[in-house]
Amino acid sequence: MADLKMMANAVRMLAVEAVQKANSGHPGAPLGMADIATVLWSSFLKFDATCPDWPDRDRFVLSAGHASAMLYSLLYLSGFKEATLDELKNFRQLNSKMAGHPEYGLLPGIEATTGPLGQGIAMGVGMALAEKILNARFGADLVNHYTYVLAGDGCLMEGLSEEAISLAGHLKLNKLILFWDNNNTTIDGKVTLASSTNQHMRFEANGWTVISVDGHNIEELQKAIEQAKQQETPTLIDCKTTIGYGAPTKAGTSAAHGSPLGVDEINGLKQRLNWNYNDFEVPPEVLNLWREVGIKGNPKRLQWEKRLQNSSQKEEFLRCVIHQQLPDKLESLYQEFKEKIVQERPTIATRKASQNALKELVPLIPELIGGSADLSASNLTKVSAHQDISSISYAGNYINYGIREHAMGAIMNGLALHKGIIPYGGTFLVFSDYLKPALRLSALMKQRVIYVFTHDSIGVGEDGPTHQPIEQLAMLRSIPNTWVLRPCDALETAESWEIALNHTTGPSALILTRQNLPFLRTSATSNQTAKGAYILSDTEKARDITLIATGSEVQLAIEAQQQLKEMHIHATVISMPCQELFNSQPISYQQHILGSAPRIAIEALSDFGWYRYADTVISMKGFGKSAPGEQLFNDFNITTHHIVETVLSILKEKKNESL
């Protein structure tokens, strides 16, 4: 026990000293949670610091991401190669791998980007669910590990946590263990200022086991984790702690939360902890104990690698879990599907075209796990090859998320981070607002998460302005590292799925219609959508005007082109399904596509961002109305007639200017 206390104090002091040196950070949580983390890492967490990406390691998610200095201290002490003492001394500084909150990808050992409270809990649910799915597929010899999440009072207050723990309890994710740093303190003061929730009753009502311990009692913590690992449900371990534990005047107060303790307080802390060492100094005997912890999982990893080598599923495990590659046969078979689309030329909604694509993809890609926020029949995200994942069987490939959009997004992040799963989930475009924080993290962490957003404009119709998106598409396009794809027909939709599956360094958002759209393409020889924008219908003579459109409005541009041709006005129609991909093309290609003639963009959503490409934008200027979709397009002047009139007005003005 004494050794573990010294090990915990090493974590405490390194974290506090890193915050002090940076003159920025959160010392209170590391001081309060160090005992929990030390017991877990030293006695239970299955990992190997020499091989941080070992697929069958336990996952540790610090949902209370403001305690990042504690995680960095654990990584350094355990011997993770890139988590050096110099990096710890450089905490929160420019280009440091030890950022202000844990950032996935900066440092091995960080399982998820956390900081936005509650996200870590939901991503932990996703990781625990991924373990269940892959265990059912590959067996316990290859997949058999736990997910541990450390969260604070703030994480439990965020509404996302309720969505996530509800689904976790429903699915009986018994290898998910959540530690609650119950210190009854937030930035503004005591938790009781704003909450009187009985967390035990809350978690029990959601199907969890609840265990209470003194968060500073090593023996109680050990027994609690052992007990949690025997449960058939997820477990909450309520750890009663003191924020700023050991600090002479700030312990137990919000003053310990988000500011350096100060030299005098740290000196007093050292006296209380009997820590007689210089800043960033760890006695060799304590450091050696931690380094032994870092390699104790090495024999288990080597045994696992031997089992993998001898497994009949080795190649498939390597393909989808370790290398994250799509099946070899997919490309040729999917090309046949696209060519079939061109032959059939279907007039269908792009949500239906998406479902048709999924009918081809789901049987071919076992790791493609779908789902919807209780809108499967509307998003058309479910196909005959899907089987529901449930607490009775995790061998399926479809998740019923319920009416929990935010949790769906965050859980998909956890599924993707775990590796071995390509998640996609559907809801209405207008409800992207509910999950935007999770989607932002998909982009920040560069995860292949596919968002299927249907009912993409005023074409939704009678449901009215609450369900008709206006600003959402511009919002999605504003998120860095996100590919937003709004296809105009069945082939562009199929191409969009192909793009999303191959976009391995960020999320994709498919923006799909409720209403039927005509087929507009003539060839599937190459993926035109992959260029972001292309000439869908050119003019035989020099352009008088360029019409740029996306989705359901492309057909309006084509109709306008035909009417203008009869007036001897030469219009070129550009389909621009993905601005992000177009922006990544060479400037010469962009200039060729856009041309030098006046440009009009047509999209039945906000015009925000369109003036980068066009001189004039035909779009929504406010919210929608409740009426049949066709009537709304007329009412809001997003019509072929209005496009033609706008072209005539522009050309007339241009002619007058030249006189």
ROLO-820068 format. One record per residue (C-alpha): x, y, z; residue in one letter. Coordinates in pm, whole numbers. Layout:
     px     py     pz rest
      X      Y      Z    A
...
This chain:
     px     py     pz rest
      0      0      0    M
    283    238     87    A
    437    180   -254    D
    108    259   -426    L
     70    579   -223    K
    419    689   -325    M
    339    604   -686    M
     19    808   -665    A
    209   1099   -511    N
    452   1090   -802    A
    156   1134  -1035    V
     26   1419   -820    R
    348   1611   -800    M
    441   1582  -1167    L
     96   1703  -1267    A
     99   1995  -1022    V
    451   2096  -1123    E
    365   2083  -1493    A
     67   2313  -1433    V
    278   2546  -1223    Q
    556   2568  -1484    K
    303   2635  -1760    A
    124   2887  -1537    N
   -191   2730  -1678    S
   -397   2419  -1616    G
   -602   2223  -1366    H
   -418   2086  -1061    P
   -722   1997   -849    G
   -847   1696  -1043    A
   -506   1523  -1074    P
   -454   1562   -700    L
   -795   1412   -630    G
   -791   1134   -890    M
   -431   1013   -859    A
   -516    726   -624    D
   -787    596   -858    I
   -560    614  -1160    A
   -267    454   -980    T
   -468    154   -859    V
   -622    105  -1202    L
   -299    138  -1401    W
    -78    -60  -1164    S
   -311   -352  -1086    S
   -579   -381  -1354    F
   -519   -194  -1680    L
   -395   -432  -1950    K
   -144   -244  -2166    F
    216   -250  -2283    D
    396     85  -2294    A
    638    -57  -2552    T
    348   -125  -2790    C
     82    142  -2729    P
   -142     31  -3020    D
   -172   -335  -2918    W
   -529   -410  -3036    P
   -632   -614  -2731    D
   -519   -357  -2475    R
   -768   -216  -2226    D
   -886    133  -2313    R
   -847    417  -2064    F
  -1047    731  -2144    V
  -1003   1046  -1939    L
  -1344   1202  -1990    S
  -1250   1471  -1738    A
   -998   1598  -1992    G
   -902   1902  -1788    H
   -701   1654  -1576    A
   -469   1598  -1873    S
   -156   1665  -1668    A
   -239   1350  -1470    M
   -264   1140  -1787    L
     63   1279  -1919    Y
    231   1200  -1587    S
     99    843  -1605    L
    232    802  -1958    L
    576    935  -1864    Y
    602    730  -1548    L
    488    412  -1726    S
    757    452  -1989    G
    568    550  -2303    F
    856    643  -2530    K
    725    976  -2659    E
    595   1092  -2319    A
    923   1237  -2200    T
    999   1450  -1899    L
   1095   1734  -2132    D
    748   1715  -2290    E
    593   1727  -1944    L
    796   2037  -1866    K
    663   2180  -2193    N
    300   2118  -2094    F
     52   2347  -2274    R
    324   2520  -2474    Q
    339   2568  -2851    L
    372   2238  -3041    N
    389   2034  -2723    S
    254   1680  -2748    K
    110   1740  -2404    M
   -166   1983  -2489    A
   -408   2156  -2255    G
   -655   1870  -2292    H
   -576   1520  -2424    P
   -551   1532  -2803    E
   -575   1203  -2991    Y
   -287   1159  -3234    G
    -38   1381  -3054    L
     87   1117  -2814    L
     55    736  -2804    P
   -149    632  -2503    G
   -416    896  -2555    I
   -722    702  -2665    E
   -950    998  -2743    A
   -961   1375  -2759    T
  -1148   1484  -2448    T
  -1223   1812  -2279    G
  -1581   1882  -2389    P
  -1742   1722  -2086    L
  -1941   1404  -2135    G
  -1782   1319  -2470    Q
  -1536   1078  -2309    G
  -1816    885  -2142    I
  -1998    842  -2473    A
  -1682    753  -2662    M
  -1608    498  -2391    G
  -1950    347  -2457    V
  -1855    324  -2824    G
  -1526    152  -2742    M
  -1695    -96  -2510    A
  -1955   -169  -2778    L
  -1679   -216  -3037    A
  -1516   -474  -2809    E
  -1845   -665  -2791    K
  -1898   -655  -3168    I
  -1543   -766  -3251    L
  -1543  -1027  -2975    N
  -1856  -1178  -3131    A
  -1683  -1178  -3470    R
  -1328  -1289  -3386    F
  -1367  -1461  -3048    G
  -1215  -1404  -2705    A
   -868  -1526  -2811    D
   -826  -1209  -3017    L
  -1068   -961  -2859    V
  -1113   -960  -2482    N
  -1055   -633  -2302    H
  -1215   -366  -2082    Y
  -1291      1  -2127    T
  -1230    225  -1825    Y
  -1354    583  -1816    V
  -1264    844  -1554    L
  -1524   1122  -1534    A
  -1611   1408  -1305    G
  -1924   1583  -1185    D
  -1934   1800  -1497    G
  -1934   1497  -1728    C
  -2237   1359  -1544    L
  -2421   1691  -1565    M
  -2395   1719  -1943    E
  -2704   1581  -2114    G
  -2490   1368  -2344    L
  -2400   1148  -2047    S
  -2764   1050  -1998    E
  -2802    946  -2361    E
  -2482    743  -2344    A
  -2531    565  -2012    I
  -2890    482  -2105    S
  -2782    297  -2420    L
  -2486    134  -2241    A
  -2719     -6  -1974    G
  -2969   -120  -2235    H
  -2696   -308  -2423    L
  -2548   -450  -2100    K
  -2191   -343  -2179    L
  -2045   -518  -1876    N
  -1685   -452  -1979    K
  -1742    -80  -1935    L
  -1635     57  -1595    I
  -1689    425  -1519    L
  -1510    595  -1230    F
  -1689    900  -1093    W
  -1452   1151   -935    D
  -1714   1257   -683    N
  -1557   1566   -530    N
  -1878   1775   -521    N
  -1696   2073   -672    T
  -1734   2269   -993    T
  -1587   2599  -1109    I
  -1863   2805   -949    D
  -1858   2617   -619    G
  -2028   2309   -482    K
  -2225   2083   -714    V
  -2527   2141   -492    T
  -2549   2495   -627    L
  -2696   2354   -946    A
  -2775   1986   -896    S
  -2934   1754   -643    S
  -2946   1448   -869    T
  -2915   1113   -697    N
  -2656    965   -931    Q
  -2684    618   -779    H
  -3053    596   -851    M
  -2998    746  -1195    R
  -2740    488  -1299    F
  -2931    200  -1143    E
  -3244    309  -1330    A
  -3038    289  -1650    N
  -2932    -68  -1577    G
  -2590    -11  -1421    W
  -2430   -161  -1112    T
  -2321    106   -863    V
  -2037     67   -613    I
  -1930    333   -360    S
  -1576    375   -229    V
  -1344    620    -63    D
  -1150    741   -365    G
   -834    772   -158    H
   -852    424     -4    N
   -632    188   -204    I
   -786   -134    -70    E
  -1143    -18   -132    E
  -1056     82   -487    L
   -896   -255   -559    Q
  -1197   -447   -426    K
  -1439   -225   -619    A
  -1265   -285   -953    I
  -1253   -660   -888    E
  -1624   -654   -808    Q
  -1702   -446  -1118    A
  -1528   -699  -1340    K
  -1768   -968  -1218    Q
  -2085   -782  -1316    Q
  -2318   -854  -1607    E
  -2391   -482  -1647    T
  -2177   -171  -1688    P
  -2052    -41  -1353    T
  -2029    303  -1196    L
  -1769    324   -921    I
  -1855    626   -709    D
  -1518    746   -578    C
  -1560   1004   -303    K
  -1258   1228   -341    T
  -1122   1566   -239    T
  -1037   1808   -516    I
   -686   1940   -463    G
   -613   1654   -220    Y
   -324   1749      6    G
   -311   2119    -79    A
   -296   2307    254    P
   -551   2583    188    T
   -712   2494   -146    K
   -806   2129    -98    A
  -1181   2079   -121    G
  -1242   2416   -285    T
  -1305   2535   -639    S
   -985   2741   -608    A
   -795   2419   -679    A
   -977   2358  -1007    H
   -843   2573  -1288    G
   -540   2771  -1172    S
   -184   2684  -1067    P
   -156   2626   -694    L
    133   2867   -645    G
    478   2804   -497    V
    375   2832   -132    D
     81   2595   -175    E
    300   2343   -359    I
    563   2357    -83    N
    289   2291    170    G
    158   2006    -44    L
    503   1847    -52    K
    521   1860    327    Q
    180   1696    364    R
    268   1423    117    L
    619   1382    263    N
    757   1445    -86    W
   1111   1572    -32    N
   1223   1607   -392    Y
   1293   1883   -640    N
   1045   1983   -910    D
    997   1710  -1172    F
   1213   1474   -967    E
   1087   1121   -904    V
   1294    897   -675    P
   1446    600   -865    P
   1267    339   -656    E
    927    494   -738    V
   1009    546  -1105    L
   1123    183  -1127    N
    791     66   -983    L
    608    263  -1249    W
    833    137  -1528    R
    756   -219  -1419    E
    387   -133  -1452    V
    452    -14  -1806    G
    594   -347  -1921    I
    390   -590  -1711    K
    151   -639  -2003    G
    435   -745  -2234    N
    396  -1123  -2175    P
     19  -1098  -2236    K
     80   -908  -2558    R
    331  -1165  -2681    L
     87  -1446  -2601    Q
   -183  -1257  -2791    W
     45  -1211  -3092    E
    112  -1584  -3093    K
   -261  -1655  -3088    R
   -308  -1413  -3377    L
    -36  -1585  -3580    Q
   -204  -1922  -3527    N
   -557  -1798  -3587    S
   -754  -1895  -3896    S
   -887  -1537  -3891    Q
   -545  -1375  -3894    K
   -565  -1220  -4241    E
   -912  -1078  -4188    E
   -814   -938  -3847    F
   -505   -777  -3997    L
   -709   -631  -4283    R
   -990   -465  -4095    C
   -855   -407  -3741    V
   -484   -340  -3776    I
   -448   -209  -4133    H
   -807    -81  -4164    Q
   -824   -165  -4533    Q
  -1137   -225  -4735    L
  -1188   -572  -4888    P
   -992   -630  -5210    D
  -1296   -736  -5411    K
  -1497   -428  -5317    L
  -1372   -192  -5589    E
  -1454   -414  -5888    S
  -1791   -526  -5753    L
  -1892   -172  -5667    Y
  -1791    -52  -6013    Q
  -2033   -308  -6160    E
  -2303   -164  -5934    F
  -2236    190  -6056    K
  -2248     83  -6418    E
  -2579    -86  -6351    K
  -2713    244  -6216    I
  -2620    417  -6541    V
  -2802    149  -6739    Q
  -3118    170  -6527    E
  -3118    552  -6487    R
  -3347    549  -6182    P
  -3555    848  -6074    T
  -3538    813  -5699    I
  -3465   1014  -5385    A
  -3098   1022  -5297    T
  -3184    870  -4958    R
  -3319    572  -5154    K
  -3010    573  -5375    A
  -2805    564  -5056    S
  -2999    261  -4935    Q
  -2940     92  -5270    N
  -2567    154  -5229    A
  -2580      7  -4879    L
  -2748   -306  -5014    K
  -2428   -361  -5210    E
  -2180   -245  -4946    L
  -2306   -402  -4623    V
  -2266   -768  -4731    P
  -1918   -691  -4867    L
  -1780   -497  -4567    I
  -1832   -685  -4237    P
  -1686   -396  -4036    E
  -1940   -146  -4174    L
  -2171    -94  -3876    I
  -2483    112  -3941    G
  -2742    280  -3728    G
  -2994    559  -3697    S
  -3139    783  -3429    A
  -3482    615  -3447    D
  -3525    718  -3811    L
  -3421    405  -3998    S
  -3737    402  -4209    A
  -3687    767  -4302    S
  -3308    778  -4338    N
  -3318    442  -4521    L
  -2998    342  -4342    T
  -3110    -17  -4286    K
  -3103   -296  -4546    V
  -3191   -665  -4554    S
  -2832   -767  -4475    A
  -2851   -591  -4141    H
  -2900   -767  -3809    Q
  -2972   -572  -3493    D
  -2705   -554  -3224    I
  -2857   -622  -2883    S
  -2767   -735  -2532    S
  -2863  -1087  -2643    I
  -2638  -1087  -2950    S
  -2354   -852  -3045    Y
  -2297  -1041  -3370    A
  -2514   -799  -3568    G
  -2418   -497  -3774    N
  -2690   -239  -3698    Y
  -2729    -22  -3388    I
  -3064    115  -3280    N
  -2943    434  -3114    Y
  -3290    550  -3015    G
  -3369    920  -3012    I
  -3016   1006  -2904    R
  -2846   1196  -3186    E
  -2566   1337  -2973    H
  -2481    999  -2823    A
  -2494    843  -3168    M
  -2224   1079  -3295    G
  -2002   1035  -2990    A
  -2049    657  -2976    I
  -1956    636  -3345    M
  -1635    821  -3256    N
  -1563    554  -2995    G
  -1635    277  -3244    L
  -1396    432  -3495    A
  -1124    504  -3238    L
  -1133    146  -3120    H
  -1039     34  -3473    K
  -1191   -253  -3667    G
  -1523    -79  -3730    I
  -1640    176  -3988    I
  -1947    338  -3830    P
  -2224    528  -4002    Y
  -2540    674  -3854    G
  -2841    860  -3982    G
  -3075   1141  -3883    T
  -3240   1442  -4047    F
  -3005   1719  -4162    L
  -3175   1970  -3936    V
  -3091   1749  -3637    F
  -2721   1768  -3712    S
  -2739   2049  -3458    D
  -2789   1790  -3185    Y
  -2468   1603  -3266    L
  -2243   1881  -3394    K
  -2006   1866  -3093    P
  -1941   1497  -3161    A
  -1899   1556  -3534    L
  -1648   1829  -3457    R
  -1447   1578  -3256    L
  -1469   1329  -3546    S
  -1297   1594  -3755    A
  -1049   1696  -3486    L
   -946   1333  -3428    M
   -945   1257  -3805    K
  -1178    960  -3770    Q
  -1357    779  -4052    R
  -1712    835  -3929    V
  -1991    862  -4185    I
  -2295   1080  -4110    Y
  -2606   1021  -4321    V
  -2824   1334  -4316    F
  -3153   1307  -4504    T
  -3447   1547  -4557    H
  -3197   1801  -4679    D
  -3396   2115  -4767    S
  -3739   2278  -4790    I
  -3816   1969  -4995    G
  -3902   1812  -4658    V
  -4234   1986  -4709    G
  -4525   1966  -4469    E
  -4321   1912  -4151    D
  -4247   2282  -4170    G
  -3962   2514  -4075    P
  -3861   2318  -3761    T
  -3765   2028  -3986    H
  -3644   2220  -4291    Q
  -3269   2285  -4268    P
  -3136   2625  -4370    I
  -2806   2702  -4198    E
  -2701   2344  -4118    Q
  -2521   2277  -4445    L
  -2309   2590  -4410    A
  -2231   2484  -4053    M
  -2110   2142  -4166    L
  -1902   2293  -4445    R
  -1734   2523  -4195    S
  -1591   2234  -3992    I
  -1228   2168  -4093    P
  -1135   1822  -4219    N
  -1497   1730  -4297    T
  -1618   1626  -4640    W
  -1977   1732  -4703    V
  -2133   1556  -5002    L
  -2468   1661  -5150    R
  -2528   1438  -5454    P
  -2768   1524  -5735    C
  -2872   1175  -5846    D
  -2830    801  -5784    A
  -2483    780  -5935    L
  -2342   1076  -5746    E
  -2486    916  -5431    T
  -2309    589  -5504    A
  -1989    782  -5571    E
  -2034    970  -5243    S
  -2043    644  -5049    W
  -1728    533  -5228    E
  -1558    858  -5128    I
  -1672    840  -4766    A
  -1546    484  -4723    L
  -1205    583  -4858    N
  -1181    901  -4651    H
   -971    756  -4369    T
   -856   1083  -4212    T
  -1183   1254  -4130    G
  -1560   1232  -4124    P
  -1796   1253  -4419    S
  -2149   1388  -4425    A
  -2390   1263  -4693    L
  -2669   1515  -4755    I
  -2967   1336  -4907    L
  -3315   1420  -5035    T
  -3655   1299  -4931    R
  -3803   1372  -5277    Q
  -3730   1187  -5599    N
  -3468   1329  -5836    L
  -3411   1254  -6206    P
  -3101   1071  -6322    F
  -2856   1318  -6477    L
  -2526   1141  -6538    R
  -2424    952  -6851    T
  -2119    754  -6743    S
  -1969    577  -6442    A
  -1622    544  -6596    T
  -1465    769  -6333    S
  -1577    903  -5997    N
  -1658   1263  -6091    Q
  -1784   1343  -5741    T
  -1430   1282  -5612    A
  -1323   1607  -5780    K
  -1581   1800  -5581    G
  -1720   1977  -5887    A
  -1729   1898  -6255    Y
  -1899   1999  -6579    I
  -2218   1799  -6584    L
  -2357   1957  -6901    S
  -2144   2178  -7122    D
  -2228   2417  -7403    T
  -2109   2375  -7759    E
  -2004   2739  -7784    K
  -1834   2984  -7552    A
  -2013   3021  -7220    R
  -2243   3312  -7159    D
  -2322   3199  -6807    I
  -2217   2928  -6559    T
  -2479   2762  -6338    L
  -2346   2592  -6026    I
  -2576   2373  -5819    A
  -2589   2085  -5572    T
  -2837   1813  -5486    G
  -3196   1860  -5591    S
  -3122   2198  -5748    E
  -2898   2053  -6019    V
  -3204   1943  -6213    Q
  -3330   2303  -6205    L
  -3001   2418  -6353    A
  -3026   2158  -6630    I
  -3383   2266  -6711    E
  -3273   2631  -6714    A
  -2987   2543  -6947    Q
  -3231   2393  -7198    Q
  -3461   2696  -7187    Q
  -3167   2934  -7225    L
  -3042   2735  -7523    K
  -3369   2805  -7699    E
  -3293   3175  -7646    M
  -2943   3124  -7793    H
  -2784   3176  -7452    I
  -2508   2929  -7377    H
  -2501   2801  -7019    A
  -2268   2543  -6866    T
  -2399   2344  -6570    V
  -2158   2257  -6290    I
  -2250   1999  -6030    S
  -2062   2076  -5708    M
  -2144   1792  -5466    P
  -1845   1861  -5239    C
  -1687   2203  -5192    Q
  -1405   2062  -4979    E
  -1289   1824  -5250    L
  -1318   2094  -5516    F
  -1109   2332  -5306    N
   -835   2067  -5291    S
   -805   2042  -5670    Q
   -529   2225  -5860    P
   -606   2591  -5928    I
   -592   2521  -6300    S
   -872   2266  -6267    Y
  -1082   2500  -6053    Q
  -1044   2781  -6306    Q
  -1134   2548  -6593    H
  -1451   2433  -6420    I
  -1568   2775  -6301    L
  -1478   2956  -6623    G
  -1469   3331  -6676    S
  -1838   3391  -6754    A
  -2076   3524  -6483    P
  -2166   3254  -6231    R
  -2491   3177  -6054    I
  -2509   2928  -5766    A
  -2837   2755  -5683    I
  -2898   2580  -5351    E
  -3218   2564  -5147    A
  -3040   2642  -4821    L
  -2838   2933  -4685    S
  -2621   3126  -4928    D
  -2342   3144  -4669    F
  -2008   3061  -4833    G
  -2135   3052  -5189    W
  -1999   3392  -5295    Y
  -1656   3233  -5303    R
  -1765   3062  -5624    Y
  -2049   3269  -5764    A
  -2143   3630  -5834    D
  -2513   3565  -5769    T
  -2677   3307  -5541    V
  -3034   3178  -5562    I
  -3105   3038  -5218    S
  -3313   3059  -4902    M
  -3306   3397  -4729    K
  -3494   3292  -4418    G
  -3673   2994  -4266    F
  -3918   2770  -4449    G
  -4293   2710  -4426    K
  -4527   2417  -4385    S
  -4656   2307  -4726    A
  -4586   2043  -4991    P
  -4222   2066  -5099    G
  -4301   2146  -5462    E
  -4510   2444  -5359    Q
  -4234   2569  -5133    L
  -3976   2577  -5412    F
  -4219   2792  -5609    N
  -4304   3011  -5312    D
  -3938   3079  -5233    F
  -3850   3140  -5599    N
  -3607   2852  -5627    I
  -3730   2755  -5971    T
  -3617   2708  -6328    T
  -3810   3021  -6424    H
  -3632   3232  -6163    H
  -3292   3101  -6274    I
  -3368   3197  -6634    V
  -3494   3540  -6531    E
  -3181   3595  -6322    T
  -2957   3498  -6614    V
  -3139   3737  -6846    L
  -3107   4017  -6593    S
  -2733   3956  -6546    I
  -2662   3942  -6919    L
  -2870   4255  -6981    K
  -2676   4445  -6716    E
  -2349   4316  -6859    K
  -2449   4432  -7206    K
  -2542   4778  -7077    N
  -2206   4806  -6901    E
  -2024   4732  -7226    S
  -2204   5010  -7414    L
